[in-house]
Amino acid sequence: MSGVLALPACSQEQLKSMSIEEYEPVSTLKVAAHPIEMAKYPFIDVHSHHFRAASYSDEKMAEVVQQMDSINMAVAINLSGGSGDRLKATVDAMQGRYPSRFIVFANVDFDGIDDPAWTDRAVAQLREDVANGAQGLKIYKSLGLSIKDSKGIRVAVDDPRIDPVWALCGELGIPVLIHTGEPSPFWSPRDRYNERWLELKQRPGRYRDPDEYPSWSEMMDEQHNVFRKHPGTTFINAHLGWYGNDLAGMTALLEEFPNMYTELGAVLAELGRQPQTARQFLIDNKERVMFGKDAWAVDEYRIYFRMFETADEFFDYYRKRHAHWKLYGLDLPDDVIRHLYYRNALKLFPGIDASLFPD
């Protein structure tokens, strides 16, 4: 047998009309492959979403925990806790049933931000949410991007009306996981030179027209202003701060802001195309980067394990529109894997049961 995968041939007409979305070449490269089903160590996912967790049944919760066990996930941090009654219900659904396996973050409601009483309400609500079990605050990308006040004015990430909320997080000792902006190519012309063209074609709503949105650099500056103004608050900069294509830039931010950590949700493909640079970045910053995935899809986690734990070459990412290139494993040192998987998160969340981890 030749070992070549037999696939149905395309007609000439099909070949002429075939789009890049249909093009799925089967690689003829013969290199070692080491797919990994389960993480080498128990890990903490600091960027997970269970939007309807407040209504999860016992059966649904048991299914989620079984899925976690299948990949060696010790703790999941659900960033979608909401606030008020929804927050309480989510904490009860997750931590009430499995107290050692879940952490729930609260969220802020920015509606009515130009009401003079908004800041006091937001601060009071966050205090209540923390008293009801929230162990962190998640800020969605809508802040700075699409949230507007009653006059239609965009609410900046560093709007001073939010300062007391950031300060309270520092006072209460809870981290803020903040998602600001999106990949910078979303602001670039949608032409043949844009490396995110396929994603913008499939998800046209992700394009950021400069006539409608602030620039990418303006939003990043606003976020960094918040870090600078609140050195007593710990921030987790989501998605590598959208600096996955500029790890030197992310290193400079980590050096400037000792109160800032970061995580790898939805940016694995950025690391996989620069394995030498990414490996050194994670070694140099081993105490500041945490494991994050974003969307809940168990099979996709296995690509993360393969990236971190092997030196495999030229393998597929799980979402073509994010990366039409192949990935290369980083073969991280064991000590770095442990920091990435659980040690750094344990520092930020002292309430996690340390006995779940090897050291």
C-alpha positions in Angstrom: 0.0 0.0 0.0 1.2 3.5 -0.8 0.0 5.1 2.3 -1.6 7.9 0.3 -5.1 8.8 1.5 -7.6 8.1 -1.3 -9.9 11.0 -1.7 -12.6 11.7 -4.4 -11.2 13.6 -7.4 -12.5 17.0 -8.3 -13.9 17.7 -11.8 -12.3 20.4 -13.9 -15.3 22.7 -13.2 -15.0 22.1 -9.5 -11.3 23.0 -9.6 -12.0 26.2 -11.5 -14.6 27.4 -9.0 -12.9 26.1 -5.8 -12.4 28.8 -3.1 -9.8 29.0 -0.4 -12.4 27.9 2.1 -12.7 24.6 0.2 -9.0 24.1 -0.3 -7.9 21.5 2.3 -4.6 20.0 1.1 -3.5 16.7 2.6 0.1 17.1 3.7 2.6 14.6 2.3 5.2 15.5 5.0 6.4 12.6 7.0 7.4 13.6 10.5 6.9 12.3 14.0 3.5 13.0 15.5 2.6 12.8 19.2 -1.1 13.8 19.7 -1.9 14.2 23.4 -5.2 13.2 24.9 -4.7 14.5 28.4 -2.5 17.3 29.8 0.7 16.1 31.5 -0.3 17.9 34.7 -3.6 19.0 36.2 -4.3 22.5 34.9 -6.4 25.6 35.7 -8.2 27.2 32.8 -8.4 30.9 33.7 -10.5 31.8 30.6 -13.6 29.6 30.3 -17.2 30.5 29.5 -20.4 28.8 30.7 -22.9 31.4 29.8 -26.0 29.5 31.0 -24.4 27.8 34.0 -27.0 29.3 36.4 -29.5 26.9 34.8 -27.3 23.8 34.5 -29.0 20.6 35.8 -27.2 18.1 38.0 -26.7 16.0 34.9 -25.2 18.9 32.9 -22.8 19.7 35.7 -21.7 16.1 35.9 -21.1 16.1 32.2 -18.9 19.2 32.4 -16.9 17.7 35.2 -16.5 14.4 33.3 -15.2 16.3 30.3 -12.7 18.2 32.6 -11.5 14.9 34.0 -11.0 13.5 30.5 -8.3 16.1 29.8 -6.9 16.6 33.3 -8.5 20.0 33.9 -8.5 20.5 37.7 -10.2 23.9 37.8 -12.3 25.9 35.4 -12.8 29.6 35.9 -16.1 30.6 34.5 -15.9 34.3 33.5 -19.6 34.6 32.7 -21.1 34.8 36.1 -23.1 38.0 35.6 -24.1 39.9 38.7 -26.8 40.0 41.4 -29.2 37.0 41.4 -27.6 35.5 38.3 -24.2 35.5 39.9 -25.6 33.8 43.0 -27.4 31.2 40.9 -24.2 30.5 38.9 -22.0 30.2 42.0 -24.6 27.8 43.5 -24.8 25.7 40.3 -21.1 25.4 39.9 -19.3 25.8 43.3 -22.2 24.6 45.3 -22.1 21.2 43.6 -18.3 21.0 42.9 -16.6 23.4 45.3 -13.1 22.5 44.4 -13.5 22.5 40.6 -14.9 25.9 39.7 -14.3 29.6 40.2 -16.9 32.2 39.1 -16.2 35.8 38.0 -18.6 38.6 38.2 -19.4 41.1 35.4 -20.2 44.8 35.4 -23.4 46.3 33.9 -22.4 49.6 32.2 -25.9 50.6 31.4 -26.6 54.0 32.8 -23.0 54.9 33.2 -23.7 58.6 32.8 -26.2 58.5 35.8 -24.3 60.3 38.7 -25.2 57.3 40.9 -23.8 54.7 38.5 -20.4 54.4 40.1 -21.7 53.9 43.6 -24.2 51.3 42.4 -21.5 49.4 40.5 -19.2 49.4 43.5 -21.9 48.2 45.8 -23.0 45.5 43.4 -19.4 44.2 43.0 -19.0 44.1 46.8 -22.2 42.1 47.0 -21.2 39.8 44.2 -17.9 39.0 45.9 -19.7 38.4 49.2 -21.9 35.9 47.2 -18.9 34.0 45.9 -17.4 35.8 43.0 -13.6 35.5 43.0 -12.7 37.9 40.2 -14.1 40.4 37.7 -14.3 39.9 33.9 -14.6 42.8 31.6 -15.8 42.1 28.1 -14.5 43.6 24.9 -17.6 45.8 24.6 -16.0 48.3 27.0 -14.1 50.6 24.8 -15.4 49.1 21.6 -19.2 49.4 21.5 -20.6 50.6 24.9 -22.0 54.1 24.7 -23.6 56.4 27.1 -27.1 57.9 26.7 -25.7 60.6 24.5 -24.2 58.0 22.1 -20.6 58.8 23.3 -18.2 55.8 23.4 -17.2 54.8 26.9 -13.4 54.5 27.0 -11.7 51.7 28.8 -10.0 54.2 31.1 -13.2 56.2 31.8 -12.7 57.8 35.2 -16.2 56.8 36.3 -14.9 53.2 36.4 -11.8 53.9 38.5 -13.5 53.1 41.8 -14.4 49.6 40.4 -10.8 48.9 39.6 -9.7 50.2 43.0 -12.2 48.0 44.8 -10.8 44.9 43.1 -7.4 45.8 44.5 -8.9 46.4 47.9 -10.7 43.1 47.9 -7.7 41.2 46.4 -9.6 39.9 43.4 -8.1 39.9 39.9 -9.6 41.6 36.8 -9.5 39.6 33.6 -9.9 42.3 31.0 -10.5 41.8 27.3 -9.8 44.9 25.3 -9.9 45.2 21.5 -9.3 42.4 19.0 -6.6 41.4 16.6 -5.1 44.4 15.0 -5.7 43.2 11.4 -9.5 43.6 12.0 -8.8 47.3 11.6 -6.7 46.9 8.4 -8.2 47.0 4.9 -10.0 43.9 3.9 -7.8 43.1 1.0 -5.4 40.4 -0.2 -2.7 41.6 2.1 -4.7 41.1 5.3 -3.7 37.8 7.0 -7.1 37.7 8.7 -8.9 38.1 5.4 -10.6 34.6 5.7 -11.9 35.4 9.2 -13.2 38.8 8.1 -14.9 37.1 5.1 -16.6 34.5 7.2 -17.3 36.9 10.1 -17.7 40.3 8.4 -19.1 41.8 11.6 -15.5 41.6 13.0 -14.2 44.2 10.7 -13.6 47.5 12.5 -14.4 50.4 10.2 -12.3 53.4 11.3 -15.3 55.6 10.7 -17.2 53.7 13.4 -14.6 52.5 15.9 -11.6 53.9 17.7 -8.2 52.7 16.4 -6.6 49.6 17.8 -3.7 51.6 19.3 -6.1 54.0 21.0 -7.9 51.2 22.7 -4.7 49.6 23.8 -3.5 52.9 25.2 -6.7 53.2 27.2 -6.2 49.7 28.7 -2.6 50.3 29.6 -3.7 53.6 31.2 -5.9 51.6 33.6 -3.0 49.3 34.5 -0.8 52.3 35.1 -3.4 54.2 37.2 -4.2 51.2 39.5 -0.9 49.5 40.5 -2.6 47.9 43.5 -5.0 45.9 41.3 -4.0 42.7 39.6 -5.0 42.5 35.9 -5.1 39.5 33.6 -4.7 40.8 30.1 -6.8 38.4 28.0 -5.6 36.9 24.8 -2.0 37.9 25.2 -3.3 41.5 25.1 -3.6 40.9 21.3 0.2 41.1 21.2 0.6 37.5 20.1 2.1 38.7 16.9 4.5 41.0 18.8 5.9 39.1 21.7 8.6 41.7 22.2 5.8 44.2 22.7 4.1 42.0 25.2 7.4 41.5 27.0 7.8 45.3 27.3 4.3 45.5 28.8 5.0 42.8 31.4 8.2 44.7 32.3 6.3 48.0 32.6 3.3 46.7 34.6 4.2 44.3 37.4 0.5 44.1 38.3 -0.3 42.6 34.9 -0.5 38.9 34.0 -1.7 37.4 30.7 -3.2 34.2 29.3 -3.3 32.4 26.0 -7.0 32.1 25.2 -7.7 31.9 21.4 -4.2 33.0 20.4 -2.4 29.6 20.3 -2.0 29.9 16.6 0.1 33.0 17.0 2.6 31.1 19.1 2.6 28.1 16.9 3.9 29.9 13.9 6.9 31.3 15.8 8.0 28.4 17.9 11.5 29.6 18.8 10.4 33.1 19.7 7.3 31.8 21.6 9.3 29.2 23.5 11.8 31.8 24.7 9.0 34.2 25.6 7.3 31.6 27.8 10.5 30.6 29.4 11.5 34.3 30.1 8.0 35.1 31.4 7.1 31.8 33.0 5.7 33.4 36.2 3.3 35.8 34.3 1.5 33.7 31.7 -1.4 31.4 32.4 -3.4 28.7 30.6 -6.6 30.0 29.0 -8.7 28.5 26.2 -11.9 30.7 25.8 -14.7 28.8 24.1 -15.6 25.5 25.7 -14.8 22.7 23.3 -13.0 19.8 24.9 -11.3 18.3 21.8 -9.7 21.7 21.0 -7.7 21.6 24.3 -5.7 18.8 23.0 -4.0 21.0 20.5 -2.8 23.2 23.4 -1.3 20.2 25.1 0.5 19.1 21.9 1.8 22.7 21.4 3.2 23.0 24.9 4.4 19.4 25.5 5.9 18.2 22.2 8.2 19.3 19.5 5.9 18.2 16.7 6.1 20.0 13.4 3.5 21.2 10.9 0.2 20.2 12.5 -3.2 21.8 12.3 -4.8 24.3 14.5 -8.5 23.7 15.2 -10.0 26.7 13.4 -8.9 27.5 9.9 -10.2 31.1 9.9 -7.8 31.9 12.8 -4.8 30.3 11.2 -4.4 29.1 7.6 -0.8 28.2 8.5 0.5 25.1 10.4 1.7 24.9 14.0 4.9 23.8 15.6 5.3 22.5 19.1 7.2 24.5 21.7 8.5 21.5 23.7 8.5 23.6 26.9 10.7 22.7 29.9 8.8 20.9 32.6 9.1 23.8 35.0 7.6 26.2 32.5 4.7 23.9 31.8 3.9 23.7 35.6 3.9 27.5 35.9 1.6 27.8 32.8 -0.7 25.0 33.8 -1.2 25.8 37.5 1.5 27.5 39.5 0.7 31.1 38.4 -3.0 30.7 38.8 -2.5 29.3 42.3 -0.7 32.6 43.2 -3.8 34.6 42.1 -6.4 32.3 43.6 -5.2 31.1 47.0 -8.6 29.5 47.7 -7.9 26.8 45.1 -7.3 23.4 46.7 -3.5 23.0 46.3 -3.7 19.3 46.9 -5.1 18.9 43.4 -1.7 19.7 42.0 1.7 17.8 42.2 3.5 20.6 44.1 
